[in-house]
Amino acid sequence: MKKMMGSQMLKPFGRATLCLFAAVFLTGCSQPEASREKTSIRIGVSLYRGDDVFINNIRSELEREAKAYERETGIKVNLDIQDAKGSQNTQNSQVERFISLGCDALCINPVDRMDASSIIDQAMTARVPVVFFNRQPVEEDMNRWDQLYYLGVDPKESGILQAGIVEKCYKETPERLDLNGDGVINYVLLEGESSHQDALIRTEWSIQTLKDRGVPIEKLTGGIANWERSQASALMEQWLKKYPGEIELVICNNDDMALGAIDAIDREGASGIGVVGIDGVESGLEAVQEGRMLGTVSSNKEQYARVMFSILADKAMGRELDPELELEHGKYYRCPQSVIEKE
């Protein structure tokens, strides 16, 4: 009799328990999607070199975007920003650390664009999306996974716009560039890294565009200054001594090298030499308005950072990207540029 009573008591208890589990399950499924979204995201950022002026500009804008996103959404953004100091091994270790800390997305400015495979391997294994910027990995690497993105400026456009600054100056006031009046503009060239796609393409299209548009130019010499002001200054000082009175124009792959060239010109007292840059960093813009640079090509850094953070935030939250973003092949974004000349 006792057994029968125990059995009869267990049956309704079991049914009640099942009903309770079902109610909890169904209630959970009926919760709105937003209630299950993250309240914070962690983004790992690795810079190829923290002392690069342009990269620092982008870093500052990215930090502003993160703060604005927090204010607008209430979602906490943890930006873990690291400096690889020009070492690919260091950057690979930083990526490993980011993943071990549970970063939801990675933002990488590669040290070596030809050697992004280790970063991609780690990210694919951990299923962590990556946004590369400023230094574009090779196409084979970018095509390995649909969660890899690249953001930067179009280097061909940069070169063409830079050539336009020189062309306009020559056509309006040829004596400003043809200092000795011989009908030819003698120029020197300051290039970025030898392996950086932007340096190679900017150089090619700047020079070729000038030739195509009938600007009479002749190269005296050129050299690699690795985007750095101090290296450019040292090279320019050597050239001024080697070609006294002959240099009429300095074409530079970026503003920092242009400013280095101006430093050397000022030290040597070689006034009148035209200098053009690319990037539109604050010190470069000041030099243009002061008349120390003919002009520069400026990227929209606010939009650059805004789009980059938008992709990072959406990926970190597990959302689809903003459909209004115009991505080439679904993964490349080219930031708009404009010519800056003295007002």
The 8 nearest C-alpha neighbors of each residue, nearest first, counted from 0:
[[1, 3, 2, 4, 5, 6, 7, 8],
 [0, 2, 4, 3, 5, 6, 7, 8],
 [3, 1, 5, 0, 4, 6, 7, 8],
 [2, 4, 0, 6, 1, 5, 7, 8],
 [3, 5, 7, 1, 2, 6, 8, 0],
 [6, 4, 2, 8, 3, 7, 1, 9],
 [7, 5, 3, 9, 8, 4, 2, 10],
 [6, 8, 4, 5, 10, 9, 3, 11],
 [9, 7, 5, 6, 10, 4, 11, 12],
 [10, 8, 12, 6, 7, 11, 13, 5],
 [9, 11, 13, 12, 7, 8, 14, 6],
 [12, 10, 14, 13, 9, 8, 15, 7],
 [13, 11, 15, 9, 10, 14, 16, 8],
 [14, 12, 16, 10, 11, 15, 9, 17],
 [13, 15, 11, 17, 16, 12, 18, 10],
 [16, 14, 18, 12, 13, 17, 11, 19],
 [15, 17, 19, 13, 18, 14, 12, 20],
 [18, 16, 20, 14, 19, 15, 21, 13],
 [17, 19, 21, 15, 16, 20, 22, 14],
 [18, 20, 16, 22, 17, 21, 15, 23],
 [21, 19, 17, 23, 22, 18, 24, 16],
 [20, 22, 18, 24, 19, 23, 25, 17],
 [21, 23, 19, 25, 20, 24, 26, 18],
 [24, 22, 26, 20, 21, 25, 27, 19],
 [25, 23, 21, 27, 26, 22, 20, 28],
 [26, 24, 28, 22, 27, 23, 21, 29],
 [25, 27, 23, 29, 24, 28, 22, 30],
 [26, 28, 24, 25, 29, 30, 23, 22],
 [29, 27, 25, 26, 30, 24, 31, 23],
 [28, 30, 26, 27, 25, 31, 24, 32],
 [31, 29, 27, 28, 32, 26, 34, 35],
 [32, 30, 33, 34, 29, 35, 28, 27],
 [31, 33, 34, 35, 30, 36, 29, 28],
 [32, 34, 36, 35, 31, 30, 37, 38],
 [35, 33, 32, 36, 31, 30, 37, 38],
 [34, 36, 33, 32, 37, 31, 30, 38],
 [37, 35, 33, 34, 38, 32, 316, 317],
 [38, 36, 39, 35, 316, 40, 74, 34],
 [37, 39, 74, 75, 36, 40, 73, 35],
 [40, 38, 75, 74, 37, 76, 41, 77],
 [41, 39, 76, 77, 75, 315, 103, 42],
 [40, 42, 77, 102, 103, 76, 78, 43],
 [41, 43, 78, 104, 102, 105, 103, 77],
 [42, 44, 105, 79, 97, 106, 102, 78],
 [45, 43, 80, 106, 107, 79, 105, 81],
 [44, 46, 81, 107, 82, 80, 108, 83],
 [47, 45, 108, 82, 48, 83, 49, 81],
 [46, 48, 110, 83, 85, 108, 109, 84],
 [49, 47, 84, 46, 85, 50, 82, 83],
 [48, 50, 82, 51, 46, 55, 84, 47],
 [49, 51, 48, 52, 55, 54, 84, 82],
 [50, 52, 54, 49, 53, 48, 55, 227],
 [53, 51, 55, 54, 50, 56, 280, 255],
 [52, 54, 56, 55, 51, 280, 57, 278],
 [55, 53, 57, 56, 51, 52, 58, 49],
 [54, 56, 58, 52, 53, 57, 51, 59],
 [55, 57, 53, 59, 54, 58, 52, 60],
 [56, 58, 54, 60, 55, 59, 61, 304],
 [59, 57, 55, 61, 56, 60, 54, 62],
 [60, 58, 62, 56, 61, 57, 55, 63],
 [59, 61, 63, 57, 62, 58, 304, 301],
 [62, 60, 304, 58, 64, 63, 59, 57],
 [61, 63, 65, 59, 60, 64, 58, 66],
 [64, 62, 60, 66, 61, 65, 67, 59],
 [63, 65, 67, 61, 62, 66, 68, 305],
 [64, 66, 68, 62, 63, 67, 76, 61],
 [67, 65, 69, 63, 68, 64, 70, 62],
 [66, 68, 64, 70, 69, 65, 71, 63],
 [69, 67, 65, 71, 66, 70, 72, 64],
 [70, 68, 73, 66, 74, 72, 67, 71],
 [71, 69, 67, 68, 73, 72, 66, 74],
 [70, 72, 68, 69, 73, 67, 74, 66],
 [73, 71, 74, 69, 70, 68, 75, 67],
 [72, 74, 69, 70, 71, 75, 38, 68],
 [75, 73, 38, 39, 69, 72, 76, 40],
 [74, 76, 39, 69, 40, 38, 73, 77],
 [77, 75, 40, 39, 41, 78, 65, 74],
 [78, 76, 41, 42, 40, 79, 75, 39],
 [79, 77, 42, 80, 41, 43, 76, 44],
 [78, 80, 43, 44, 42, 77, 81, 41],
 [81, 79, 44, 45, 78, 43, 82, 46],
 [82, 80, 45, 44, 46, 83, 79, 93],
 [81, 83, 46, 49, 84, 48, 45, 47],
 [82, 84, 90, 47, 85, 89, 86, 46],
 [85, 83, 48, 82, 86, 47, 49, 89],
 [84, 86, 47, 48, 83, 110, 87, 89],
 [87, 85, 89, 88, 83, 84, 90, 110],
 [86, 88, 90, 89, 110, 91, 111, 85],
 [89, 87, 91, 90, 86, 92, 83, 93],
 [90, 88, 92, 86, 87, 91, 83, 93],
 [89, 91, 93, 87, 83, 92, 88, 94],
 [90, 92, 88, 94, 93, 89, 118, 87],
 [93, 91, 95, 89, 90, 94, 96, 88],
 [94, 92, 90, 96, 95, 91, 97, 89],
 [93, 95, 97, 91, 96, 92, 90, 98],
 [96, 94, 92, 98, 93, 97, 99, 91],
 [95, 97, 99, 93, 94, 98, 100, 92],
 [98, 96, 94, 100, 99, 95, 102, 43],
 [97, 99, 101, 95, 100, 96, 102, 94],
 [98, 100, 96, 101, 97, 95, 102, 94],
 [101, 99, 97, 98, 102, 96, 41, 95],
 [100, 102, 98, 99, 103, 97, 41, 96],
 [101, 103, 41, 42, 98, 97, 104, 100],
 [102, 104, 315, 41, 42, 127, 101, 40],
 [105, 103, 42, 128, 315, 127, 102, 129],
 [104, 106, 129, 43, 42, 44, 130, 107],
 [107, 105, 44, 130, 131, 129, 43, 45],
 [106, 108, 131, 45, 109, 44, 130, 105],
 [107, 109, 46, 132, 47, 131, 45, 134],
 [110, 108, 111, 47, 112, 107, 134, 115],
 [109, 111, 47, 87, 85, 112, 86, 108],
 [112, 110, 113, 114, 109, 87, 115, 134],
 [111, 113, 136, 114, 109, 135, 134, 115],
 [114, 112, 111, 136, 115, 137, 116, 194],
 [115, 113, 111, 112, 116, 117, 136, 87],
 [114, 116, 118, 117, 112, 113, 136, 119],
 [115, 117, 119, 118, 114, 120, 140, 113],
 [118, 116, 120, 119, 115, 121, 91, 114],
 [119, 117, 121, 116, 115, 120, 91, 122],
 [118, 120, 122, 116, 117, 121, 123, 115],
 [121, 119, 117, 123, 118, 122, 116, 124],
 [122, 120, 124, 118, 119, 123, 125, 117],
 [121, 123, 127, 119, 125, 124, 120, 126],
 [124, 122, 126, 120, 125, 121, 119, 127],
 [123, 125, 121, 122, 126, 120, 127, 119],
 [124, 126, 122, 123, 127, 121, 98, 120],
 [127, 125, 123, 124, 122, 128, 121, 146],
 [126, 128, 122, 104, 125, 103, 123, 129],
 [129, 127, 146, 104, 147, 105, 126, 314],
 [130, 128, 105, 147, 106, 104, 148, 131],
 [129, 131, 148, 106, 149, 147, 105, 107],
 [132, 130, 149, 107, 108, 106, 148, 129],
 [131, 133, 150, 108, 149, 134, 151, 107],
 [132, 134, 151, 135, 108, 150, 131, 152],
 [135, 133, 132, 112, 109, 108, 136, 195],
 [134, 136, 112, 133, 137, 149, 132, 131],
 [137, 135, 112, 113, 115, 140, 138, 141],
 [138, 136, 139, 140, 113, 141, 135, 112],
 [137, 139, 141, 140, 142, 136, 135, 143],
 [140, 138, 142, 137, 141, 143, 136, 116],
 [141, 139, 138, 142, 143, 137, 136, 116],
 [140, 142, 138, 139, 143, 147, 137, 136],
 [143, 141, 139, 140, 144, 138, 145, 147],
 [142, 144, 140, 141, 139, 145, 147, 119],
 [145, 143, 146, 142, 147, 141, 123, 140],
 [144, 146, 147, 143, 142, 330, 148, 141],
 [147, 145, 128, 144, 129, 148, 127, 330],
 [148, 146, 129, 145, 130, 144, 128, 141],
 [149, 147, 330, 130, 331, 131, 129, 146],
 [150, 148, 131, 331, 132, 130, 330, 332],
 [149, 151, 132, 332, 331, 333, 131, 133],
 [152, 150, 133, 333, 132, 334, 332, 153],
 [151, 153, 333, 334, 154, 335, 298, 150],
 [152, 154, 156, 155, 333, 157, 151, 334],
 [155, 153, 157, 197, 201, 156, 200, 152],
 [156, 154, 158, 157, 153, 201, 200, 204],
 [155, 157, 159, 153, 154, 158, 160, 201],
 [158, 156, 154, 160, 155, 159, 201, 161],
 [159, 157, 205, 201, 204, 161, 155, 156],
 [158, 160, 156, 162, 205, 161, 157, 204],
 [161, 159, 163, 157, 162, 158, 156, 338],
 [162, 160, 158, 163, 164, 159, 157, 205],
 [161, 163, 205, 159, 165, 160, 164, 209],
 [162, 164, 166, 160, 161, 165, 167, 159],
 [165, 163, 161, 167, 162, 166, 168, 294],
 [166, 164, 168, 162, 163, 167, 169, 161],
 [167, 165, 163, 169, 168, 164, 162, 170],
 [168, 166, 170, 164, 169, 165, 163, 171],
 [167, 169, 165, 171, 166, 170, 172, 164],
 [170, 168, 173, 166, 172, 167, 171, 165],
 [169, 171, 167, 168, 173, 172, 166, 214],
 [170, 172, 168, 169, 167, 173, 166, 175],
 [173, 171, 169, 174, 175, 168, 170, 176],
 [172, 174, 169, 175, 176, 170, 177, 171],
 [175, 173, 177, 176, 172, 178, 180, 169],
 [174, 176, 173, 172, 177, 178, 169, 168],
 [177, 175, 174, 178, 173, 247, 169, 184],
 [178, 176, 174, 184, 180, 179, 173, 175],
 [177, 179, 176, 180, 174, 175, 247, 271],
 [180, 178, 181, 177, 174, 182, 245, 247],
 [179, 181, 177, 182, 178, 174, 183, 173],
 [180, 182, 183, 179, 177, 178, 184, 174],
 [181, 183, 180, 177, 184, 215, 179, 173],
 [184, 182, 215, 216, 181, 177, 185, 217],
 [185, 183, 216, 177, 215, 217, 247, 186],
 [186, 184, 217, 247, 246, 218, 216, 183],
 [185, 187, 248, 218, 249, 246, 247, 219],
 [188, 186, 249, 220, 221, 219, 218, 250],
 [187, 189, 221, 250, 249, 251, 190, 222],
 [190, 188, 251, 222, 221, 223, 250, 224],
 [189, 191, 223, 252, 224, 222, 198, 251],
 [192, 190, 225, 226, 198, 224, 223, 252],
 [193, 191, 225, 195, 194, 223, 198, 190],
 [192, 194, 195, 191, 223, 198, 199, 190],
 [195, 193, 192, 196, 199, 198, 112, 111],
 [196, 194, 192, 198, 197, 193, 199, 134],
 [195, 197, 199, 198, 200, 194, 134, 135],
 [198, 196, 154, 200, 195, 199, 201, 134],
 [199, 197, 191, 201, 195, 196, 200, 252],
 [198, 200, 196, 202, 197, 201, 203, 195],
 [199, 201, 203, 197, 202, 198, 154, 155],
 [202, 200, 158, 154, 198, 204, 203, 199],
 [201, 203, 205, 200, 199, 204, 198, 206],
 [204, 202, 200, 201, 206, 205, 207, 199],
 [205, 203, 158, 207, 201, 206, 202, 208],
 [204, 206, 158, 162, 159, 202, 208, 207],
 [205, 207, 209, 208, 204, 203, 202, 210],
 [208, 206, 204, 210, 209, 205, 203, 211],
 [207, 209, 211, 205, 210, 206, 204, 212],
 [210, 208, 212, 206, 214, 207, 211, 162],
 [211, 209, 207, 213, 208, 212, 214, 206],
 [212, 210, 208, 209, 213, 207, 214, 206],
 [213, 211, 209, 210, 214, 208, 166, 207],
 [212, 214, 210, 211, 215, 209, 166, 208],
 [213, 215, 209, 210, 212, 216, 166, 169],
 [216, 214, 183, 184, 213, 210, 217, 182],
 [217, 215, 184, 183, 185, 214, 218, 186],
 [216, 218, 185, 184, 186, 219, 183, 215],
 [219, 217, 186, 220, 185, 187, 216, 188],
 [218, 220, 187, 186, 185, 217, 221, 246],
 [221, 219, 187, 218, 188, 222, 186, 238],
 [220, 222, 188, 187, 189, 219, 223, 190],
 [221, 223, 189, 190, 224, 188, 220, 234],
 [222, 224, 190, 191, 225, 189, 192, 193],
 [223, 225, 230, 231, 226, 191, 227, 190],
 [224, 226, 191, 192, 227, 223, 190, 230],
 [225, 227, 191, 224, 256, 255, 253, 228],
 [228, 226, 225, 230, 256, 229, 224, 255],
 [227, 229, 259, 256, 255, 231, 230, 232],
 [228, 230, 232, 231, 227, 259, 233, 256],
 [231, 229, 224, 233, 232, 227, 228, 234],
 [232, 230, 259, 256, 224, 234, 228, 229],
 [231, 233, 259, 260, 229, 235, 263, 230],
 [234, 232, 230, 236, 231, 235, 229, 237],
 [235, 233, 231, 237, 236, 232, 230, 238],
 [234, 236, 238, 232, 237, 260, 233, 263],
 [235, 237, 239, 233, 263, 234, 238, 232],
 [238, 236, 234, 240, 235, 239, 241, 233],
 [239, 237, 241, 235, 240, 236, 242, 234],
 [240, 238, 236, 242, 243, 241, 237, 235],
 [239, 241, 238, 237, 243, 242, 236, 267],
 [240, 242, 238, 239, 243, 237, 236, 245],
 [243, 241, 239, 245, 240, 238, 244, 246],
 [244, 242, 239, 240, 245, 241, 246, 238],
 [243, 245, 246, 242, 239, 269, 247, 179],
 [244, 246, 242, 243, 247, 185, 239, 179],
 [247, 245, 185, 186, 248, 244, 242, 272],
 [248, 246, 272, 185, 186, 176, 184, 273],
 [247, 249, 186, 273, 272, 274, 246, 185],
 [250, 248, 274, 187, 186, 188, 273, 251],
 [251, 249, 188, 275, 274, 189, 187, 248],
 [250, 252, 189, 276, 253, 257, 188, 275],
 [253, 251, 190, 277, 198, 191, 276, 189],
 [254, 252, 277, 276, 251, 255, 256, 278],
 [255, 253, 276, 257, 277, 256, 283, 278],
 [254, 256, 228, 258, 257, 253, 227, 259],
 [257, 255, 228, 259, 231, 258, 254, 227],
 [258, 256, 254, 260, 259, 255, 276, 251],
 [257, 259, 261, 255, 256, 260, 254, 262],
 [260, 258, 232, 228, 256, 262, 231, 257],
 [259, 261, 232, 257, 263, 258, 262, 235],
 [262, 260, 264, 258, 259, 263, 265, 257],
 [263, 261, 259, 265, 260, 264, 232, 258],
 [262, 264, 266, 232, 236, 260, 265, 261],
 [265, 263, 261, 269, 267, 266, 262, 268],
 [264, 266, 268, 262, 263, 267, 261, 269],
 [267, 265, 263, 264, 268, 262, 269, 236],
 [268, 266, 264, 269, 265, 263, 236, 239],
 [267, 269, 265, 266, 270, 264, 263, 271],
 [270, 268, 264, 267, 265, 271, 272, 244],
 [269, 271, 268, 272, 264, 265, 267, 273],
 [270, 272, 273, 269, 175, 247, 178, 176],
 [273, 271, 247, 248, 270, 274, 246, 269],
 [274, 272, 248, 293, 249, 247, 271, 176],
 [273, 275, 249, 292, 293, 248, 250, 257],
 [276, 274, 294, 250, 293, 295, 292, 251],
 [275, 277, 254, 295, 253, 251, 257, 252],
 [276, 278, 253, 296, 295, 254, 252, 279],
 [279, 277, 297, 296, 280, 253, 254, 298],
 [278, 280, 297, 284, 283, 296, 295, 277],
 [281, 279, 283, 282, 278, 53, 284, 254],
 [280, 282, 284, 283, 285, 279, 56, 286],
 [283, 281, 285, 284, 280, 286, 279, 254],
 [282, 284, 286, 280, 285, 281, 254, 279],
 [283, 285, 287, 281, 286, 282, 279, 280],
 [284, 286, 282, 288, 283, 287, 289, 281],
 [287, 285, 289, 283, 291, 284, 288, 292],
 [286, 288, 292, 284, 290, 285, 289, 294],
 [289, 287, 341, 285, 290, 286, 284, 342],
 [288, 290, 286, 287, 291, 285, 341, 292],
 [291, 289, 287, 288, 292, 286, 341, 293],
 [290, 292, 286, 289, 287, 293, 261, 288],
 [293, 291, 287, 274, 294, 290, 286, 275],
 [292, 294, 275, 274, 273, 287, 340, 290],
 [295, 293, 340, 292, 275, 287, 339, 164],
 [294, 296, 276, 277, 339, 275, 279, 338],
 [297, 295, 277, 338, 278, 337, 279, 339],
 [296, 298, 279, 278, 337, 336, 338, 295],
 [297, 299, 336, 300, 335, 278, 279, 337],
 [298, 300, 302, 301, 303, 335, 336, 297],
 [301, 299, 303, 302, 298, 304, 57, 60],
 [302, 300, 304, 303, 299, 305, 60, 57],
 [301, 303, 305, 300, 304, 299, 306, 334],
 [302, 304, 300, 301, 305, 306, 334, 299],
 [305, 303, 307, 61, 301, 302, 306, 60],
 [306, 304, 302, 308, 307, 303, 301, 309],
 [307, 305, 309, 308, 304, 303, 302, 310],
 [308, 306, 304, 310, 309, 305, 303, 311],
 [307, 309, 311, 305, 310, 306, 312, 304],
 [308, 310, 306, 312, 307, 311, 305, 313],
 [311, 309, 313, 307, 308, 312, 314, 320],
 [310, 312, 308, 314, 309, 313, 315, 104],
 [313, 311, 315, 309, 314, 310, 308, 316],
 [314, 312, 318, 316, 310, 315, 311, 320],
 [313, 315, 317, 311, 316, 312, 318, 310],
 [316, 314, 103, 312, 104, 317, 313, 311],
 [317, 315, 313, 314, 318, 312, 37, 40],
 [318, 316, 314, 315, 313, 319, 312, 103],
 [319, 317, 313, 316, 314, 320, 315, 312],
 [318, 320, 313, 321, 317, 314, 322, 316],
 [321, 319, 313, 322, 310, 318, 314, 324],
 [320, 322, 323, 324, 319, 309, 310, 313],
 [323, 321, 324, 320, 325, 319, 326, 329],
 [324, 322, 321, 325, 320, 326, 306, 309],
 [325, 323, 322, 321, 326, 320, 306, 332],
 [324, 326, 323, 327, 332, 322, 329, 331],
 [327, 325, 329, 331, 332, 330, 324, 328],
 [326, 328, 331, 329, 330, 332, 325, 333],
 [329, 327, 330, 326, 331, 325, 332, 148],
 [328, 330, 326, 327, 331, 325, 148, 145],
 [329, 331, 148, 326, 328, 327, 149, 147],
 [332, 330, 327, 149, 326, 150, 148, 329],
 [333, 331, 150, 326, 327, 149, 334, 151],
 [334, 332, 152, 151, 153, 150, 335, 331],
 [333, 335, 152, 303, 151, 332, 298, 336],
 [336, 334, 298, 299, 333, 152, 337, 153],
 [337, 335, 298, 297, 299, 296, 334, 338],
 [338, 336, 297, 296, 339, 298, 335, 160],
 [337, 339, 296, 295, 297, 340, 160, 336],
 [340, 338, 295, 294, 296, 337, 297, 341],
 [341, 339, 294, 287, 342, 338, 293, 295],
 [340, 342, 288, 287, 290, 339, 294, 293],
 [341, 340, 288, 339, 287, 290, 289, 294]]
